Amino acid sequence: MDYNSLTAISPLDGRYRHKVDELDQYFSEFALIKYRMMVEIEYFIALCDIPLPQLRDFKKDNYKILRSFYEDFEIQDAEKIKEREKITNHDVKAVENFIKEKFFHAGWGRWSEFVHFGLTSQDINNTAIPLSIKDALINVYFPLLFELREALANFAEEWKDISMLARTHGQPATPTRLGKEIAVFISRIDEQSKYFGQIPYSAKFGGATGNLNAHKVAYPDIDWISFANNFVTEELGLQRSQPTTQIEHYDNLAALFDNMRRINVILIDLSRDIWSYISMDYFRQRIKKGEIGSSAMPHKINPIDFENGEGNLGYANAIFEHFSMKLPVSRLQRDLTDSTVLRNIGVPIGHSVLAFHSILKGLNKLIVNRDKIKNDLENNWSVISEAIQTILRREGFPKPYETLLDFTRNNPMITRESMVNFIENLEITDELKAELKAITPFNFTGF
């Protein structure tokens, strides 16, 4: 079958393509080739800037043309490289040969052997891939996460004064406020988001076994370590790992994935809570004309956005966990198991982005059912028993906890009236009775 959204194997490239298509700039095969092109070109320019003796005659005026090789890179160029790969059976070598051919066409043939000079393929891959991840997070992931965070912040402010029955172990508990419960998730997201700024985007750049052997043997008088550090840090905006084997350690990449996984866990928790509130009728959902909730039950309006969010976050986390466990482990100086895994980096990020979109969509449908929330509080006056027994403790009343335990357990339905009657029969001062009577499920909500 010809490829289209209906014949795609992955739902990210099929059903959900329109929701994650901006990620193709960073994680597609085309994107990987383009980022490799960029690293190869910028490396050649850096060699010219040393300058290597053989590159002194390469004019700086040519840099703009050189950079156009990747800046103006098109799908047709990528297809030519893939054709070369069929011959080389090596993806990075195919990129190198493509660039060399461009050199000959530009009349720069005598300098072409300094393309990919002294490098191994992982010097290209282990810089191109963290660059693509960094760009994807900055341009797609972080803005969407921030949008979700801000949507929650708006709800936390809007709902800050809505008293609500809390539930611990699923049972009625000390009251809280709806806005505060949303603020809990904001705080958790903020706390974990701090770590993104502390995890470097690390890159390996050091030749076949990480020691810059070829560079040193060819030009022993050049400080290649300083060159490599400057190239990776100043030119590419990454952090160079050293010493290394043939490949990047991936420890910082694993830390990044673990942090994204923690963000996803928080959002799974949020999705399940909102799902539960919808089930309890604390939230209703805006109806979109023409939408069907069930093929059999016409009345259904299902919380599908939060279910989709939860499902995609869980799937993403399974892959993130595999990445974190697998990538930092490589036999001796290098095996190839990281290569095929790295090609899937866009998958968990894509499913995370898809989940963010789903949760945002679901949040924008929510309508607070204040009547239901109010009725639940009104029907659960027993939840202020903590407040009453605590004040009685303060006043030295004998066995206050036990007194409230006996009252609440032997009266299955505690109402305002029965609570007032209970307080009235306590052997305490009228002033203290008035203090206790002022407590309600609506105002016993703490800070």
Residue pairs with C-beta under 8 A, 6 or more apart in sequence:
1 7
5 13
5 14
5 15
5 17
6 14
7 14
8 14
8 15
8 17
10 347
12 20
12 346
12 347
12 350
12 351
12 354
16 350
16 354
19 353
19 354
19 357
20 350
20 353
20 354
22 139
22 140
23 136
23 140
23 346
23 349
23 350
23 353
24 30
24 31
25 31
25 135
25 136
25 139
26 132
26 133
26 135
26 136
26 139
26 140
26 346
27 132
27 136
27 345
27 346
27 349
27 350
28 346
29 78
29 82
30 75
30 78
31 132
32 128
32 129
32 132
32 343
33 73
33 78
33 81
33 91
33 95
34 70
34 73
34 78
35 128
35 129
35 131
35 132
36 92
36 95
36 124
36 125
36 128
37 69
37 70
37 73
37 95
37 98
37 99
38 70
38 128
38 131
39 123
39 124
39 127
39 128
39 131
39 236
40 95
40 96
40 99
40 115
40 116
40 124
41 66
41 67
41 69
41 70
41 99
42 231
42 235
42 236
43 116
43 117
43 119
43 231
44 66
44 114
44 115
44 117
45 63
45 66
45 67
46 227
46 230
46 231
46 235
47 55
47 114
47 117
48 55
48 58
48 60
48 63
50 222
50 227
51 58
52 114
52 219
54 111
54 114
55 111
55 114
58 108
58 111
62 106
62 108
65 106
69 99
69 102
77 98
80 98
81 94
81 95
81 98
82 94
84 94
84 97
84 98
85 91
85 94
87 94
88 94
88 97
90 121
91 121
92 116
92 121
92 124
92 125
93 121
95 124
96 115
96 116
99 115
99 116
100 112
100 113
100 115
103 109
103 111
103 112
103 115
104 112
116 124
117 214
117 218
118 207
118 212
118 214
118 215
118 218
119 207
119 214
120 207
120 208
120 246
122 204
122 246
122 247
122 248
122 334
123 204
123 205
123 206
123 207
125 339
125 342
126 203
126 204
126 205
126 247
126 248
127 203
127 204
127 205
127 232
127 236
127 238
129 342
129 345
130 201
130 202
130 203
130 238
130 248
130 253
131 201
131 203
131 236
131 237
131 238
133 201
133 253
133 256
133 345
133 349
134 201
134 237
134 238
136 346
136 349
137 196
137 349
140 353
141 260
141 349
141 352
141 353
142 196
144 353
144 356
144 357
144 360
145 189
145 193
145 263
145 356
147 356
147 360
148 189
148 267
148 356
148 359
148 360
148 363
149 186
149 189
149 190
149 193
151 360
151 363
151 364
152 182
152 185
152 186
152 189
152 270
152 363
153 186
155 179
155 182
155 363
155 366
156 179
156 180
156 182
156 183
156 186
157 179
158 179
159 177
159 178
159 179
159 182
159 368
160 177
160 178
160 179
160 180
161 177
161 179
162 177
162 178
162 179
162 368
162 370
162 373
163 175
163 176
163 177
163 178
163 373
163 377
163 441
163 442
163 443
163 445
164 175
164 176
164 177
164 178
164 181
164 282
164 373
164 376
164 377
165 172
165 173
165 175
165 176
165 373
165 376
165 377
165 380
165 383
165 441
166 172
166 173
166 174
166 175
166 176
166 181
166 383
167 173
172 376
172 380
172 382
172 383
173 383
174 383
174 386
174 444
174 446
175 377
175 383
175 384
175 441
175 442
175 444
175 445
176 445
176 446
177 445
178 282
178 368
178 373
180 445
181 273
185 266
185 269
185 270
188 266
189 263
189 266
189 267
192 259
192 262
192 263
192 266
193 263
195 255
195 259
196 256
196 259
199 252
199 255
199 256
199 259
200 238
200 239
200 252
201 237
201 238
201 239
201 252
201 256
202 238
202 239
202 240
202 241
202 248
202 249
202 250
202 251
202 252
202 253
203 232
203 236
203 238
203 239
203 240
203 241
203 248
204 210
204 240
204 241
204 244
204 246
204 247
204 248
204 249
205 228
205 231
205 232
205 240
206 212
206 228
206 242
206 243
206 244
207 213
207 214
207 215
208 214
208 246
209 245
209 246
209 333
210 242
210 243
210 244
210 245
210 246
210 333
211 243
212 224
212 225
212 228
215 222
215 224
215 227
216 224
225 242
228 240
228 242
229 240
229 242
232 238
232 239
232 240
233 239
233 240
239 252
241 248
241 249
241 252
245 330
245 332
245 333
245 334
246 333
246 334
247 330
247 334
247 338
249 328
250 327
250 328
250 338
251 328
253 323
253 327
254 323
254 324
254 325
254 327
254 328
255 324
257 320
257 321
257 323
257 324
257 348
258 320
258 324
260 316
260 320
260 348
260 349
260 352
261 316
261 317
261 320
261 321
261 324
263 352
264 313
264 314
264 316
264 317
264 320
264 352
264 355
265 313
265 317
267 309
267 313
267 355
267 356
267 359
268 309
268 310
268 313
268 314
270 359
271 306
271 307
271 309
271 310
271 313
271 359
271 362
272 306
272 310
274 283
274 303
274 306
274 362
274 363
274 366
275 303
275 306
275 307
275 310
277 283
278 284
278 285
278 303
278 306
279 303
280 372
280 376
281 369
281 372
282 368
282 369
282 372
282 373
282 376
283 366
283 367
283 368
283 369
284 301
284 366
284 367
284 369
285 301
285 303
285 362
285 365
285 366
285 367
286 364
286 365
286 366
286 367
287 301
293 299
293 300
293 301
293 302
294 300
294 302
303 362
304 362
305 358
305 359
305 361
305 362
305 365
306 358
306 359
306 362
308 354
308 355
308 358
309 355
309 356
309 358
309 359
309 362
310 355
311 355
312 351
312 352
312 354
312 355
312 358
313 351
313 352
313 355
315 348
315 351
316 347
316 348
316 349
316 351
316 352
316 355
317 348
319 344
319 347
319 348
319 351
320 348
322 341
323 341
323 345
323 348
326 337
326 338
326 341
327 338
327 341
327 342
330 337
330 338
374 442
377 383
377 441
377 442
378 416
378 441
380 414
380 441
381 414
381 415
381 416
381 418
381 419
381 440
381 441
382 408
382 414
383 441
383 444
384 419
384 439
384 440
384 441
384 444
385 404
385 407
385 408
385 414
386 444
387 436
387 439
387 444
388 400
388 404
388 423
388 436
388 439
389 400
389 401
389 403
389 404
390 400
391 432
391 435
391 436
392 400
392 403
392 404
392 426
392 428
393 400
393 401
395 428
395 432
397 403
397 426
397 428
403 426
407 414
407 422
408 414
411 418
416 440
420 437
423 433
423 436
423 437
424 433
426 433
426 436
428 436
